[in-house]
Amino acid sequence: MKKSLLSLMLGGLTIGITEFVMMGLLPDIASDLKISIPVAGYLISAYALGVVIGAPLIVIIARNAAPKKILLILAAMLAFFNSLSIIAPFYNLLFISRLLSGLPHGAFFGVGAVVATRLADKGKEAQAISIMFSGLTVANLAGVPIGTYIGHNFAWRYTFIIIAFIGMITFAALYFWMPNLEAKAKETVKSQLQFFKKPEAWLVILITAIGTGGLFCWISYIAPLLTEVSQFQASDVSYILVLAGLGMVIGNLIGGKLTDRFSPEITIIAILLLLSVDLMLVYFFSSYQYVSLLLVFATGCISFSIGAPIQMLMIKTAVGAEMIASAAIQAAFNVGNALGAFLGGLPLVAGFNYAAPNLVGVIMALSGASFTFVFLQRKRRVLKLQSI
């Protein structure tokens, strides 16, 4: 593995732990700050809001800077803003620190994805992107469980010390290992935003926000699914989530290889159709414990294989505006997170059991596949007209 790609993976690891460890730390933070768990849950929303704000804003501001300089600034932001969570004495300050911590998330992955394609060997661009995203999957496999354990057994602030430390290691790795790639030709804000006038741009955003909502219908309610439907003990959930994390690691790498072998569109359609079948199986068979374990691994594998092809699809579509378009995908992923959690929760409000959100996930995954098919048909039509 190239050291330059390893430095991007470390950034993904920092971001992954920052984003997902909060779910496991909510009870500890709520107890320490004397607030309710639902109020503590707003810290998750604060981070997502930071991602949505920061992804396009930072890339627009830094659009003409050299990629290495942008990535170093983003890594410094990750380390510094997470360090604020270590010392935040009150809930409101912790809320602000979480919002600030989300700002570099989308921009780092957006810029990092474009840089990864420039560093990759010819024909292996999507695999290079998947290496960066593997940091995110390793965070779910090991970083989040370790961070949660430390928060439960020692102090939740210690977890953020570790995150800030990994952020500093990321900065050092980027400084020493990332080559000084030249900035692209200077672009105005207007020319960058022109891309979003294209229907294709919004189709890719819809594919991301709706299609990946299937994943978040599943993962948002996975703990009660395992305890209430599969009848596992609550103490078993953290170990089972490691199985999901392992699936994510493998699926992410498979997604990169498939995208380089086939087109991003075909890969996305296949993954979303497979995800819809998988979520249907989760709905019908999660009451069987051994089958449930197999499905946890399979769902993690399938759902996280979509990251590289979606990122690659946007980069190929947004010629001349790759960085801002790639960053917009990260905002769309967070929209998918919110939509999946909200829409997946509607059957629960109606009185159905914790397997029911997966049926909503089936609909969202199929919708994402349909949007991808529309995108593919438009592309083929354009190519046909150009050949005439």
N, C-alpha and C positions, 0 to 999 in steps of 0.2 A: 504494500500500500504506500502511495506517495505521502510524504510527511505533510505536504500542503493540504491534502484531503483529510489527513488525520486531525489537523488543527481545526478544520470545519466540523469534524465529527465531535470534537471536544466542546465546541460551541453548541452543537445540538444536544449534547449531554447536559450542559449547564441549563439550557432552556427547558429541556424535558423535565428535569427534576424541579425547576422553579415552577413550572406550570402545574404538574400533576401531584406533587407532594402535598399541596394544600388540602386536597380531598381527605388525606389520611390524618392531617394535623388539626382538622377543625375542632374535634372535641377538646384537645389539649389547649388550643388557643382560646376557645370559648371559656374554659375553666379558668385559665390564667388571667384573662382580661375581664372576667365577670360579665360575659355577654352570652346570649343564647346561641345555639348552633346555627339556626337560620340566619341570624345577624352575622355570624362569622362567615357564613356562606357567601355573603356579599363580597368577601375578599377574592373569591374565585371570579365573580363578575367584574371586579375592579381590574383584575389582570387581563381578562378578555377585552375589556374596554380599552385598555392600554395598547393591546395588539392592534385593534381596529384603527385606533387613532395613529399609532406610530408607524404602521406598515407603509402607508402611502406618503405620509408627511415627511418622514426622515429620508426616504429615497428621493423625493422631490427636492428637498433641501440639498442633499449631497450628490445629486445626479451627475455632476461633472467632476467629482473628485475621483482619485485613483481608488480602485477596489480595495486594496490593502489598507489604505488610510480609513476608509469607511468601516471596514470590518474591525479594525483596531479600536475605533471610537465606540462601536457597538459592544465589543467585548468589555471595554472599560465601563460602559453604562450598565451592563449586566452585573459586573462585580460590585460596582458602587451602589446601585439601587437596591440590590439584594442585601448589601451590608446595612442599609437603613432599617431593614426589617429586624436586624439583630438588636438594635437599640431603641426601636419605636416603643415608647412607654404607654401610649394610649391607642385605642382602637382607630381613631380618625387618622393618626399618623401612620399606622400600619396599613390602613386602606390606601393612603396616598402612596406609600412605598410600593405597594402591590401594583397600583396603576402605573407608576413609573417603571417598575420592573418589566411590565408588558410592552413598553414602548419599543425596545430594540428587537423583540421577538420576530415579528414579520419581516422587518428590514434585513435582519441577519440572514434568515432563510432565503429571502428574495435575492439579495446580493450574492449570498453564498451559492445559490443554485446556478446563477449565471457564471460565477467564477469557476464552479466545479466543471461546467461544460467546456470552459476555455482551457482548463488544466487536463481534461480527460484525453486519453488516447482516442483516435478516430474510431467511431462506431461504438464507443463505450461511454457516451455522455450520460445516459440515464443511470448507468451503474455508478458513475462518479457522484451523481446527485443522491443515490441511495446510500452511499457511504456517509455523506453528511447527515442524512436522516437516520442512519443507524445509531447516532448518538442519542436521538430521541427514543429509539426502541430500547437501547441499553439502559436508559434512565428508567423506563417502565419495568425492565427485567430486574435491575439491581438497585439503581439509585433511589427510586421512590420507596421500595420496601425498607432499605437501610435507613433512609431519612425518616420514614414513619416510625421505625423501631427506636431510633434515637430520640425522636420527639416524645414518644410514649414513655420511655424508660428513663430519660434524663431531662432534657428541656427542649422545647420546640425551637428555641432561638439557636441552639447548637446546629440544627439542620441548616439554617441559613448561613452560619459560619462556613460550613462545608461548601454550600453553593457558591458563596462569594470567593472561596479559595479556588474552586474549580474554574470560576470565571477569570481569576488572575492567571491560572495556568493556561487557559485559552488565549489570553492576551499575549503571554510569552510565546506560546506555540505559533501564533499568527505572526508575531514580530520576527521570529527566527526562521520559520519554515515557509511562510507564504511569499511567493515571488512578487516582485514589483510589476504587476501587470499594468499596462497603459490604460488610462481612462479612454472611453470611447469618445467619438466626436461630440463637441459641446451641443447640448440639446436645451431648448427652451421648455418651460413648464407647459406652454400651449402645445408644442409638438409632442411632448410625452403624453399629454391627456387626450390627444387626438385619437389614440388607439381605442379609447373607451367609447368612441362613436360607432365602432364596428359591432355588428350583431354577434360576430364570433367571440369577441371579448366577453360579452355577457352570457353567451352560451357556456363558456368554460367556467365562469363564475357560478352559474346555476348548477352545472355538473358537480362542482365542488361543494357548494352550500347545501344542495338537496341530496346529492348522491352519498356524500359522506355522513349525512344525517343518520343513515342506517347504522353506521358504526356507533354513533353517540346515543341512539335509542337503546342499544345493547349495553354499552359500557357505563352509561349513566346510572343504570339500575342493576348492575351485575351483582352487587353485594346482596341486596334482598332477593334477587333471583336465586342465588346460590343457597341462601339460608331458608327462604320461605318455600321455594318450589323444589329445589334439589335436596333440601333437608340436610345440608352440611352445617356443622357447628360454626358459629361466628369466628371462633379462633382459627378455623381452617381457611378462611377467605383470603388472608394475606398470602398464604402459601399457594393457593390456587391461582391468584393473580400473577404469581411468578410464571406459571404455566402460560398464561395469556401473554406475558411479556416475552417469553421465549418464542411464541408464535409470531409476535410482532417483529422480532429481530429477523427471523427466517423469511417472513413474508415480504419485508421491506427489500431484502436483497434479491428475492425472486422477482419482485416487481420491476426492479432495475434491469435485470437480465432479459425479462420478457419484452420490455419496452425497446431495448436495443435490437432485439431480434424481430419484433413485429412493429407496427406503428403504435403511437400512444393511444389513438382512438380505439383501435381493435383491442388493445390490452385493457383499457378502461371498461369497455363494454363487457368483455369477458369477466373481469373481476367483479363488476357490479351485479351481473347476472348470477355469478357464483355466490356472491354475498347474499343475494335475495333468497336463494335456495338454502343457504346455510342458516339464515335467520329463521326461515320457516321450520327447519329442523330443530333449532333452539326452542321454538315455541312448542312443538309437539313432544320433544323428547327430553327436556331438561329435568323432568321428574325422575329420570333414571340416572343415578349418580355417576356411574362409569361412563355412560354416554355423554353426560353433562361435562365431564372433564375433557373428553375428546373434543367436544364442541367449543369449549373455552379456548383450547389451543388452536383449533381450526379457524374460529372467528377472528382471533387475534392475528393469525397468519394472513387470512384473506383481506381483512379490512385495512391492514397497514401496507399491503402490497400496492395500494393505489397512489401513494404519495409521489413516487418518482414519475410515473406516467402522466399524472395531472400537471406536475411542475414542468415536465418536458413539453407537453401539449401547449401550455401557455407561452413558454419561451419561443417555440417554433411559430406560434401565431402572432406574437408581439414583436416582430422584427423592428428594431430601432427603439423599442420601449420595453426591453426585456426586464429590466430591474424593477420598474414600477409595476409592471404587470405581474411579475413573479411575486412581489410583495403583496399585491392585491389578493393573490391566491391564499396567502396566509390569513388575511382578514376573512376571506370566504370560508376557510376551514373553521374559524371561530364562530361564524354565523351558523355553520352546520352543527357545531357543538351546541349552541343555544337552541336551535330549532329541534335537533334530535332530543334534547332533554325535555323541552317544552311539549312537543307533539307526542313524544313517547309517554309522557306523564298523563296525557288525557284519558287513556283507557283506565289508568289507576284511579283517577278521580271518579270515573264512572263505575268503579267497583270491581273491575277485572283484576286478575292476579298479576304477579310480577313477570310472567312470561309474555303478557299481552303487548308491552312496548315493542317487542320484536316484530309483531305484525305491522306496526307502523313503519318499522325499519325496512321491512320488505317493500312496502309501497315507495319509500324514499329512494331505496337502491334502484328499483325498477324505473322510477322517474329519472334518476341520474343517467341510467343506461339509455333511456329514450332521448334525453337531451344530447347525449353523445352521438347517438345515431343521426339526429337532425344535423349536428355539426359535421359529421362525416359526409352526409348527403350534400350539404352546401359546399364542402370542400371539393367533392368529386364533380359537382356541377361547374364550379369555377374553373377547375383544371380542364374540363371538357371544352368550355368556352374559349379558354386560352389556346387550346390545340387546334381550334378551327381557323 
